[in-house]
Amino acid sequence: MIAPSDGSWIEAPLVLLMLAAIGLMAWRLWQFLRRQRTAQGALIDRINSLLPQTQCGQCGHAGCRPYARAMAWGEAINKCPPGGATTIMQLAALLNEAPQHLDPAHGQEQEASVARIREADCIGCTKCLPVCPVDAIIGGPKLMHTVIDRECSGCDLCLAACPVDCIDMLPLTAATAAKWQPTAGGRDSEIVVS
Amino acid sequence: MSELPKTRHSAASFHGGIYLPPRKGKVLRHRIMPQPLPPSLTIPLQQGQGTPPTVVVEVGTRVLKYQLLAQATEENSVCAHAPTSGVVAAIGDCPVAEHGHPPRPCIQLRVDHQDEALELTANSDYLNLDDHEMRRLIESAGICGMGGAGFPSAQKLKAGLAQGVSLLIINAAECDPYICADEALLREHAREVVQGAEILRRASRATDCVIAIEKNKSAALQPLCEALSSSDIELALLEPRYPSGGERQLIQALNGRELARGSYPHDQGVLVFNVATAHASYKAVALGIPCVSRVCTLTGAPLITPKNFDVLIGTPVSFLLNLCGLEPLPTQEFIVGGAMMGRLLSDTSVALDKTSNCLIATSDEEFALPDSELPCIRCGRCAEVCPAKLQPQQLYGAVRAERMDLTSEFGLDACIECGACAYVCPSSIPLVQYFRAGKSASRSWQRQRNSAQRWQVRFTSHRRRLQLQRRARAANKAAKQRVDSAPPFSRAQAREEIAAAVARVKARREQLGVSTDDDAEERS
């Protein structure tokens, strides 16, 4: 006698079948979650690509990508002053929402600008170095600091960190106009800021 | 007419284009006129997209004709020379002929009417010069593309040399209906142009050389054929269809192959130079004369005697207009650079540069104010005439909608701004204006996007760096805490620990059977 007498041998394939069904469902759930996660990630990437990447934090997040993630989970789209109306329109089109006005609680739309350190006044305290979100300030302790204007995103964050107020925000046009000017004799003249 | 020189026939024709009635007859009645000296010259230093050269004179210096004013220091800058003798009055930014351009660096020269020239050294045996020496002479003479682009010719020759040039094209097509500076130059100086072509061919080590000219340039053809009869430079006769003189269109017509979008002629082993550039090269290499003047057509109905002038670089537009007798009209504008591709002048005090081949005074009969713009009806005529094979109606939509991602996809960068689309547009849409605005908007959008991408990368690495710093700081703190929490140092305990260690070593040595130094001393 191989089969048990109480007839439970009939249930063995049933148990196997149920286990397989549970496994399949778990597998499908796992797939679904993974797909959701990558879809959400792709959405975050697309939102992030519309943001101006100044990393200024005026939206209340620690940078553009964190705000993009928050928007993917339903946060308001009108909190980015550097992007302004153009960015809001693009975000509205992407997220299928109604375009809104910029939320004044987060600041006003402004002309693009770059920071410039008045080098004579800089005391070399290094306090502005870690607050720069794009590492555009170079300098060492007790040595003059300067802003690499090509890399500066114009976020204003260094202004508050400076204890001697030696950083100015210049409109981008004036900053780029301040270039080498040809002078008599071919000598390098001082950088002229209009 | 002498027998026709070796002629190359068009291998293929470019797409689209339009037939424009030429309006050059009245100007070509006169010879090229030398120009009287104006009271002052404003010599522009920057050509086209290039960077300004380094100024080598100071305010107040007296300079002689042909004296070097600014030395080219970078690859895309061009030397500037004094067109006549005088005193440097000012060095600074002045408004330039290009409409909408910010002021550019210029040297203002107060002319002293002595026209005292530097001694020049001519090369009698110029054709046997080393090609490197030829390029050096062309560079130091400040020669740039005189057909309109203003790219330094020596740099173009170098770029061609690096790739190897099979075909050198001298562009005499001059397809604009008003410009006839090149035609007049060929009519009067055909031999010199051919010699200039020979110089450029040797300087670029090109195997073949072709002078391309439209069939209907009757004034220039005979002298050109005579000059070519003793040379192996070929002649190419083009269909007079605008824009046959466009660089890419010309290459397609002569080489039979279309130039890929975004690639340069030298990628295909072709170099194109304007006739005026060839003439200037001849003057520079054979006679040692730097580029201080060029032929410029002054035309338009309001001018009583429209003429071609040998214009000194830096002559104010108003001075030239007065020479031709300008009838003032209430609604009058001035176009520099030809009727199809030229740009409106902001005012007539600006100076002409090395690329200004034409100056047109407009009148209402010839240049009627454009009708008000009507909606695009998608007739597709613009696409039929576009020599760059673009879809202007599609581009127009993208530019108006400010879809900068689409404009580059639709090939806005390939637009040569020839104006054929706007010419045929039944809705009078100023398409070229839209495309020019779209190009600059697209460039700034691209720049913004590039910096955004860079900022994103820098932000990510900044955050990672700060995180690592935080972790390192926490680890340091923990280590310090472990040290602090250890029991205080006691001398007795330390002594015990040392004794224990000594005992441990001794025991181990005994176990291994090694004699210690102390044992050795005892034995002795």
Interface residues (C-beta under 8 A of the other chain):
Chain A: N48 L51 P52 Q53 T54 Q55 A62 G63 C64 R65 P130 C132 P133 V134 D135 A136 R150 E151 S153 A177 Q181 P182 T183 A184 G185 G186
Chain B: L45 P52 P53 T54 V55 V56 V57 E58 V59 A70 Q71 I91 P102 P105 Q448 S451 A452 Q453 R454 W455 Q456 R458 F459 S461 H462 R463 R465 L466
